[in-house]
Amino acid sequence: MSTEIDKKQISGDPVEITHPESLSVWGLAWPSILSNLLFASVGLVSIKAVGSLGAEAVAAVGTGQRIFWVFQALLMAIMAGTTALVARAIGSGNASEAAQVTRASIGLCLSISFFTVILLWVGADYMIGLFGLDEESRQLSVTYTKILVGFTPVFAISIVLGTAQRAAGDAKTPLYIGLLTNIVNIVLLVGLVEGRFGMPQMGVVGAALAGGLAFTFNSILVLALWYGNKLAVGIGKAGSMTYERLSQLLTISYPAGLESFVFQFGMLSFFWIVALYGTDAVAAYNIGVNVLMLSFVVGNGFAIAGATLTGQHLGASDPEKAYESGFKAARLTMLSMGTLGVILAIYSRELATFFINDVDVVDKAVVFVWILGIMQPFMAIEFSIGGAVRGAGDTKSPLIITLIGLVLVRVPLALIFYNLGLSIEWIYATLIADYFLKGMLLAVRYKSRRWMKVINTDY
């Protein structure tokens, strides 16, 4: 494990913990980057596996996954609060409070997950019907969604404990657990979908079971390590779900949940405008996003690192180090994402052709990749500085900035360009205004240092 905490004592009283100065931006970022790459690879294998079953199966799984992850946004919002409070507690030397926050977060997320299961079991047919799938695809998607959502409680346990370990400075343990989980997931996907390795051929049902069983494996493994005091954050004690602790979690998390909603609404609105230009424009947009996925994954890894370091340094009453760590994360993120953006843009035609052999689509995708590729430094600011202020507990300013850039600038600008009869390239170009503005606003917010005083803790 990467953390220097004495794990044998963590579940009890506060212990002496290594100062967060021992952690580095890159040391925290690379395991998260690799974890995200492994997770993304499972999605590719999933689509490849069901692709042999026909377009209906692909549409069913893709729609079911979209529904599943939209509802998991509630759980992911709670992770913003978990990260901020665990990092603060660890930074202040109070490992006992970190354990109690983790325990409370699990309880809260389990409550949300059971509500999600009931809601989707009852409403999956109606929700999926909104996507306009043919009858066969709709039925397959409903079945897939109901099976997969039944595993939401074990998914909740795995993401809370993974988030808590990263917030405590241990990004390697979630990486190792994720590696094993992804191997299990891929074997189950191929086996249950195609009937290999002595498993029954179950098609779309097998794809849902593979994901759910992989979540279950992950949770069982991480719970065994947690109860065995092998993780960076201990198991805590009964009575962790106090009003004050839950209030802090929800106060930090609800803006993150609203931000996720605003983001999803904005992206769907922008996608709807792109769709007005036809199938080629939509295909080019999706391909362009996939081409740049490597850069996005790197940015997300640095966002986790920035959140952990700012939270821990503030918990250690060292605001200057917290401020410096955010800038270090920003510099590394801008360098890495900026470099990747240029490289991916240069080879965008070859990469787009790998996804589809259609000259018109490839031409549009190349333009999209170049536009978004040159904006990678500004996206890097959104990832790194956004992660840093969230790690300090400031989730409201990213919400407001996302609302301004995406909903109030990009989408209206795209709609104006469409009404003016401009080409799809102009719609893609609205990304420049969006990410430039968000990057500048986040930089101004960060330099103000007001994000350091959003939450008060007394450890």
C-alpha positions as CSV (number, residue, x, y, z in Angstrom):
1,M,0.0,0.0,0.0
2,S,1.2,3.5,-0.7
3,T,0.0,5.1,2.4
4,E,2.3,5.4,5.5
5,I,-0.6,5.1,8.0
6,D,-0.4,2.4,10.6
7,K,-3.4,0.4,9.5
8,K,-3.5,-1.8,12.6
9,Q,-4.6,1.3,14.7
10,I,-6.8,3.1,12.3
11,S,-10.1,1.7,13.3
12,G,-9.6,3.0,16.9
13,D,-8.5,6.3,18.2
14,P,-6.7,9.0,16.1
15,V,-3.1,8.0,15.3
16,E,-0.1,9.8,14.0
17,I,-0.3,10.0,10.3
18,T,2.3,11.0,7.7
19,H,2.0,14.6,6.6
20,P,0.4,15.0,3.2
21,E,3.7,16.5,1.9
22,S,4.8,12.8,1.5
23,L,2.2,12.5,-1.3
24,S,2.8,13.7,-4.9
25,V,0.5,14.8,-7.7
26,W,1.8,12.2,-10.1
27,G,2.0,9.5,-7.4
28,L,-1.7,9.9,-6.8
29,A,-2.7,10.5,-10.4
30,W,-1.1,7.5,-12.3
31,P,-2.9,4.7,-10.4
32,S,-6.2,6.5,-11.0
33,I,-5.4,7.1,-14.7
34,L,-4.6,3.4,-15.1
35,S,-7.7,2.4,-13.2
36,N,-9.9,4.5,-15.5
37,L,-8.2,3.1,-18.6
38,L,-8.9,-0.5,-17.4
39,F,-12.5,0.4,-16.7
40,A,-12.9,2.0,-20.1
41,S,-11.5,-1.1,-21.7
42,V,-14.3,-3.2,-20.1
43,G,-16.9,-1.0,-21.9
44,L,-15.2,-1.6,-25.2
45,V,-15.2,-5.3,-24.6
46,S,-18.9,-5.2,-23.6
47,I,-19.9,-3.5,-26.9
48,K,-17.6,-5.9,-28.9
49,A,-19.1,-8.9,-27.1
50,V,-22.8,-8.0,-27.8
51,G,-21.9,-6.7,-31.3
52,S,-22.0,-10.3,-32.5
53,L,-25.6,-10.5,-31.4
54,G,-26.8,-7.8,-33.8
55,A,-27.7,-4.1,-33.8
56,E,-30.7,-4.7,-31.4
57,A,-28.4,-6.1,-28.7
58,V,-26.0,-3.2,-29.1
59,A,-28.8,-0.7,-28.8
60,A,-30.3,-2.5,-25.8
61,V,-27.0,-2.6,-23.9
62,G,-26.0,1.0,-24.8
63,T,-29.4,2.4,-23.7
64,G,-29.4,0.3,-20.5
65,Q,-25.9,1.5,-19.6
66,R,-26.9,5.1,-20.2
67,I,-29.9,4.7,-17.9
68,F,-27.8,2.9,-15.2
69,W,-25.1,5.6,-15.1
70,V,-27.5,8.5,-15.1
71,F,-29.0,7.2,-11.9
72,Q,-25.6,6.4,-10.4
73,A,-24.9,10.1,-10.6
74,L,-26.6,10.4,-7.2
75,L,-24.0,8.1,-5.7
76,M,-21.2,9.8,-7.5
77,A,-22.3,13.1,-6.0
78,I,-22.0,11.7,-2.5
79,M,-18.4,10.8,-3.4
80,A,-17.6,14.6,-3.6
81,G,-18.5,14.9,0.1
82,T,-16.7,11.7,1.0
83,T,-13.5,12.8,-0.7
84,A,-13.5,16.2,0.9
85,L,-14.3,15.0,4.5
86,V,-12.0,11.9,4.5
87,A,-9.1,13.9,3.1
88,R,-9.6,16.7,5.7
89,A,-9.7,14.1,8.5
90,I,-6.6,12.3,7.3
91,G,-4.8,15.5,6.8
92,S,-5.6,16.6,10.4
93,G,-4.4,13.3,11.8
94,N,-7.8,12.1,12.8
95,A,-8.0,8.6,11.2
96,S,-11.0,7.7,13.4
97,E,-13.1,10.5,11.9
98,A,-12.1,9.4,8.4
99,A,-13.4,5.9,9.2
100,Q,-16.6,7.3,10.6
101,V,-17.2,9.4,7.5
102,T,-16.6,6.4,5.3
103,R,-19.0,4.3,7.3
104,A,-21.6,7.1,7.1
105,S,-21.2,7.5,3.4
106,I,-21.7,3.7,2.9
107,G,-25.0,3.9,4.9
108,L,-26.2,6.9,2.9
109,C,-25.3,5.4,-0.4
110,L,-26.9,2.1,0.4
111,S,-30.2,4.0,1.2
112,I,-30.0,5.8,-2.1
113,S,-29.1,2.6,-4.0
114,F,-32.2,0.7,-2.6
115,F,-34.4,3.6,-3.7
116,T,-32.8,3.5,-7.2
117,V,-33.4,-0.3,-7.5
118,I,-37.1,0.1,-6.7
119,L,-37.5,3.1,-9.0
120,L,-35.9,1.4,-12.0
121,W,-37.6,-1.9,-11.5
122,V,-40.9,-0.1,-11.5
123,G,-40.1,2.5,-14.2
124,A,-37.5,1.0,-16.5
125,D,-40.1,0.1,-19.2
126,Y,-41.4,3.7,-19.3
127,M,-37.9,5.3,-19.2
128,I,-36.4,3.2,-21.9
129,G,-39.5,3.7,-24.0
130,L,-38.6,7.4,-24.3
131,F,-35.6,6.5,-26.4
132,G,-37.7,5.3,-29.3
133,L,-36.2,1.8,-29.7
134,D,-37.9,-0.9,-31.7
135,E,-39.9,-3.4,-29.7
136,E,-37.1,-6.1,-29.6
137,S,-34.4,-3.7,-28.6
138,R,-36.7,-2.1,-26.0
139,Q,-37.5,-5.4,-24.3
140,L,-33.9,-6.5,-24.3
141,S,-32.9,-3.1,-22.8
142,V,-35.6,-3.3,-20.1
143,T,-34.3,-6.8,-19.1
144,Y,-30.7,-5.7,-19.1
145,T,-31.4,-2.6,-17.0
146,K,-33.5,-4.4,-14.4
147,I,-30.8,-7.1,-13.9
148,L,-27.9,-4.6,-13.8
149,V,-29.6,-2.1,-11.4
150,G,-30.3,-4.9,-9.0
151,F,-26.5,-4.9,-8.2
152,T,-26.5,-1.1,-7.3
153,P,-26.1,-1.8,-3.6
154,V,-22.8,-3.7,-4.1
155,F,-21.7,-1.1,-6.6
156,A,-22.3,1.6,-3.9
157,I,-20.1,-0.2,-1.4
158,S,-17.2,-0.6,-3.9
159,I,-17.2,3.1,-5.0
160,V,-17.4,4.4,-1.4
161,L,-14.5,2.4,-0.2
162,G,-12.5,3.1,-3.3
163,T,-13.1,6.8,-3.0
164,A,-12.2,6.8,0.7
165,Q,-8.8,5.0,0.0
166,R,-7.9,7.5,-2.7
167,A,-8.9,10.4,-0.4
168,A,-6.6,8.9,2.3
169,G,-3.7,9.0,-0.2
170,D,-3.8,5.3,-1.2
171,A,-4.5,5.2,-4.9
172,K,-2.7,1.9,-5.6
173,T,-5.0,-0.4,-3.6
174,P,-8.1,0.6,-5.6
175,L,-6.0,0.1,-8.8
176,Y,-5.1,-3.5,-7.8
177,I,-8.6,-4.3,-6.8
178,G,-9.9,-2.7,-10.0
179,L,-7.5,-4.7,-12.1
180,L,-8.8,-8.0,-10.6
181,T,-12.4,-6.8,-11.0
182,N,-11.9,-5.9,-14.7
183,I,-10.3,-9.3,-15.4
184,V,-13.3,-11.0,-13.8
185,N,-15.7,-8.8,-15.7
186,I,-14.1,-9.4,-19.1
187,V,-14.0,-13.2,-18.5
188,L,-17.7,-13.2,-17.5
189,L,-18.6,-10.9,-20.4
190,V,-17.1,-13.2,-23.0
191,G,-18.2,-16.4,-21.2
192,L,-21.8,-15.5,-20.5
193,V,-22.6,-13.5,-23.7
194,E,-21.0,-16.0,-26.1
195,G,-21.1,-19.2,-24.1
196,R,-17.4,-19.7,-23.7
197,F,-15.2,-21.1,-20.8
198,G,-18.0,-23.7,-20.0
199,M,-20.5,-21.0,-19.2
200,P,-24.0,-20.8,-20.7
201,Q,-24.7,-18.6,-23.6
202,M,-27.0,-15.9,-22.3
203,G,-26.6,-13.0,-24.7
204,V,-27.8,-9.6,-23.3
205,V,-28.8,-11.2,-20.0
206,G,-25.2,-12.5,-19.7
207,A,-23.8,-9.0,-20.3
208,A,-25.9,-7.6,-17.4
209,L,-25.0,-10.5,-15.1
210,A,-21.3,-10.1,-15.9
211,G,-21.3,-6.4,-14.8
212,G,-23.3,-7.1,-11.7
213,L,-21.2,-10.1,-10.6
214,A,-18.0,-8.1,-11.2
215,F,-19.4,-5.4,-8.9
216,T,-20.2,-8.1,-6.3
217,F,-16.7,-9.6,-6.6
218,N,-15.2,-6.1,-6.1
219,S,-17.4,-5.4,-3.0
220,I,-16.6,-8.8,-1.4
221,L,-12.9,-8.3,-1.9
222,V,-12.8,-4.7,-0.6
223,L,-15.0,-5.5,2.4
224,A,-12.8,-8.4,3.4
225,L,-9.8,-6.1,3.3
226,W,-11.7,-3.3,5.1
227,Y,-12.8,-5.6,8.0
228,G,-9.3,-7.1,8.1
229,N,-7.9,-3.5,8.7
230,K,-5.8,-3.8,5.5
231,L,-7.0,-0.5,4.0
232,A,-5.9,3.0,4.6
233,V,-9.2,3.9,6.2
234,G,-10.6,1.8,9.1
235,I,-14.0,0.3,9.7
236,G,-15.1,2.8,12.3
237,K,-17.7,2.3,15.0
238,A,-21.5,2.1,15.3
239,G,-23.3,5.4,15.4
240,S,-21.4,7.0,12.5
241,M,-24.6,8.3,10.8
242,T,-25.0,11.4,13.0
243,Y,-27.0,14.4,11.9
244,E,-23.9,16.6,11.8
245,R,-21.9,14.2,9.7
246,L,-24.7,13.4,7.3
247,S,-25.4,17.1,7.1
248,Q,-21.8,17.9,6.1
249,L,-21.9,15.1,3.5
250,L,-25.1,16.3,1.9
251,T,-24.1,20.0,2.1
252,I,-21.0,19.3,0.0
253,S,-22.6,16.7,-2.2
254,Y,-25.9,18.2,-3.3
255,P,-24.2,20.9,-5.5
256,A,-22.2,18.1,-7.1
257,G,-25.4,16.3,-7.8
258,L,-27.0,19.4,-9.3
259,E,-23.8,19.9,-11.4
260,S,-24.2,16.4,-12.7
261,F,-27.8,17.1,-13.6
262,V,-26.9,20.4,-15.3
263,F,-24.1,18.7,-17.2
264,Q,-26.3,15.8,-18.4
265,F,-29.1,18.3,-19.4
266,G,-26.5,20.5,-21.3
267,M,-24.9,17.6,-23.1
268,L,-28.2,16.1,-24.1
269,S,-29.3,19.6,-25.4
270,F,-26.1,20.0,-27.4
271,F,-26.3,16.4,-28.7
272,W,-29.9,17.2,-29.9
273,I,-28.6,20.2,-31.9
274,V,-25.8,18.1,-33.4
275,A,-28.4,15.4,-34.3
276,L,-30.3,18.1,-36.4
277,Y,-27.4,17.9,-38.9
278,G,-28.0,14.1,-39.5
279,T,-26.5,10.8,-38.7
280,D,-23.0,11.6,-40.1
281,A,-22.7,14.5,-37.6
282,V,-23.7,12.4,-34.7
283,A,-21.4,9.6,-35.7
284,A,-18.5,12.0,-36.1
285,Y,-19.2,13.5,-32.6
286,N,-19.2,10.1,-30.9
287,I,-16.1,9.0,-32.8
288,G,-14.3,12.2,-31.9
289,V,-15.1,11.8,-28.2
290,N,-13.7,8.2,-28.3
291,V,-10.5,9.4,-30.1
292,L,-9.9,11.9,-27.3
293,M,-10.8,9.5,-24.5
294,L,-7.2,8.9,-23.5
295,S,-6.8,12.6,-22.8
296,F,-10.0,12.7,-20.7
297,V,-8.9,9.7,-18.6
298,V,-5.5,11.4,-17.9
299,G,-7.4,14.6,-16.8
300,N,-9.7,12.7,-14.5
301,G,-6.7,11.0,-12.8
302,F,-5.2,14.4,-12.0
303,A,-8.6,15.7,-10.8
304,I,-8.5,12.9,-8.2
305,A,-5.0,13.8,-7.2
306,G,-5.8,17.5,-6.9
307,A,-8.8,16.8,-4.7
308,T,-6.9,14.5,-2.4
309,L,-4.0,16.9,-1.9
310,T,-6.0,20.1,-1.3
311,G,-8.3,18.3,1.1
312,Q,-5.4,16.8,3.1
313,H,-3.3,20.0,3.2
314,L,-6.3,22.0,4.4
315,G,-7.0,19.3,7.0
316,A,-3.3,19.7,8.2
317,S,-3.9,23.5,8.5
318,D,-1.5,24.2,5.7
319,P,-3.5,26.4,3.2
320,E,-0.3,27.4,1.3
321,K,0.6,23.8,0.5
322,A,-3.1,23.2,-0.5
323,Y,-2.9,26.2,-2.9
324,E,0.5,25.0,-4.3
325,S,-0.7,21.5,-4.8
326,G,-3.6,22.6,-7.0
327,F,-1.3,24.6,-9.2
328,K,1.1,21.6,-9.5
329,A,-1.8,19.4,-10.5
330,A,-2.9,22.1,-13.1
331,R,0.6,22.4,-14.6
332,L,1.0,18.6,-15.0
333,T,-2.5,18.2,-16.4
334,M,-2.2,21.0,-18.9
335,L,1.2,19.6,-20.1
336,S,-0.1,16.0,-20.4
337,M,-3.5,16.8,-21.9
338,G,-2.2,19.5,-24.1
339,T,0.5,17.1,-25.5
340,L,-2.0,14.3,-26.0
341,G,-4.5,16.6,-27.6
342,V,-2.0,17.6,-30.3
343,I,-0.8,14.0,-30.9
344,L,-4.4,12.7,-31.1
345,A,-5.3,15.5,-33.5
346,I,-2.4,14.8,-35.8
347,Y,-3.4,11.1,-36.0
348,S,-7.1,11.8,-35.9
349,R,-7.8,10.7,-39.5
350,E,-6.1,7.3,-38.9
351,L,-7.9,6.9,-35.5
352,A,-11.3,7.9,-36.9
353,T,-10.9,5.5,-39.8
354,F,-10.3,2.7,-37.3
355,F,-13.8,3.2,-35.9
356,I,-15.6,3.7,-39.2
357,N,-14.8,3.4,-42.9
358,D,-16.9,6.4,-44.1
359,V,-15.1,9.4,-45.6
360,D,-17.8,12.0,-44.8
361,V,-18.0,10.9,-41.2
362,V,-14.2,10.7,-40.8
363,D,-13.8,14.2,-42.3
364,K,-16.2,15.7,-39.7
365,A,-14.6,13.7,-36.9
366,V,-11.2,15.0,-37.8
367,V,-12.5,18.6,-37.6
368,F,-14.1,17.8,-34.2
369,V,-10.9,16.3,-32.8
370,W,-8.8,19.2,-33.9
371,I,-11.2,21.7,-32.3
372,L,-11.4,19.9,-29.0
373,G,-7.8,18.8,-29.2
374,I,-6.5,22.4,-29.1
375,M,-8.8,23.1,-26.2
376,Q,-7.2,20.4,-24.0
377,P,-5.2,22.8,-21.9
378,F,-8.5,24.6,-20.9
379,M,-10.2,21.3,-20.3
380,A,-7.1,20.4,-18.1
381,I,-7.9,23.5,-16.0
382,E,-11.5,22.2,-15.6
383,F,-10.3,18.8,-14.5
384,S,-7.4,19.8,-12.2
385,I,-8.6,23.0,-10.6
386,G,-12.2,21.7,-10.5
387,G,-11.0,18.7,-8.7
388,A,-8.9,20.8,-6.3
389,V,-11.7,23.0,-5.2
390,R,-14.1,20.0,-4.9
391,G,-11.5,18.4,-2.6
392,A,-11.7,21.4,-0.4
393,G,-15.5,21.0,-0.2
394,D,-16.3,23.8,-2.7
395,T,-18.8,22.1,-5.0
396,K,-21.0,25.2,-5.6
397,S,-18.6,27.1,-7.8
398,P,-18.0,24.2,-10.3
399,L,-21.8,23.9,-10.5
400,I,-22.2,27.6,-11.3
401,I,-19.3,27.6,-13.8
402,T,-20.7,24.5,-15.5
403,L,-24.1,26.2,-15.8
404,I,-22.5,29.3,-17.3
405,G,-20.2,27.6,-19.8
406,L,-22.3,24.7,-21.0
407,V,-25.9,25.7,-20.6
408,L,-25.8,29.5,-21.0
409,V,-23.0,29.7,-23.6
410,R,-22.3,26.5,-25.6
411,V,-25.9,25.4,-26.1
412,P,-27.4,28.8,-27.0
413,L,-24.5,29.6,-29.2
414,A,-24.9,26.3,-31.0
415,L,-28.6,26.9,-31.5
416,I,-27.9,30.4,-32.9
417,F,-25.3,29.0,-35.4
418,Y,-27.8,26.3,-36.5
419,N,-30.6,28.9,-37.1
420,L,-28.1,31.0,-39.1
421,G,-27.6,27.9,-41.3
422,L,-23.9,27.5,-40.5
423,S,-22.2,24.1,-41.0
424,I,-21.7,21.4,-38.3
425,E,-18.1,22.6,-37.9
426,W,-19.5,25.8,-36.4
427,I,-21.5,23.8,-33.9
428,Y,-18.4,21.9,-32.9
429,A,-16.6,25.2,-32.6
430,T,-18.9,26.3,-29.7
431,L,-16.7,24.0,-27.6
432,I,-14.0,26.6,-27.7
433,A,-16.1,29.3,-26.1
434,D,-17.4,26.8,-23.5
435,Y,-14.0,25.4,-22.3
436,F,-12.2,28.7,-22.6
437,L,-14.7,30.5,-20.4
438,K,-14.9,27.7,-17.8
439,G,-11.1,27.5,-17.6
440,M,-10.8,31.2,-16.9
441,L,-13.6,31.3,-14.4
442,L,-12.1,28.3,-12.5
443,A,-8.7,30.0,-12.5
444,V,-10.2,33.2,-11.1
445,R,-12.1,31.3,-8.4
446,Y,-8.9,29.3,-7.4
447,K,-6.8,32.5,-7.2
448,S,-9.4,34.1,-4.9
449,R,-8.7,31.3,-2.2
450,R,-12.3,31.6,-1.0
451,W,-12.7,27.9,-1.8
452,M,-10.5,27.1,1.2
453,K,-13.2,28.4,3.7
454,V,-16.3,26.6,2.3
455,I,-16.4,24.0,5.1
456,N,-15.3,24.1,8.7
457,T,-14.2,21.0,10.6
458,D,-13.1,20.7,14.1
459,Y,-11.0,17.6,14.6
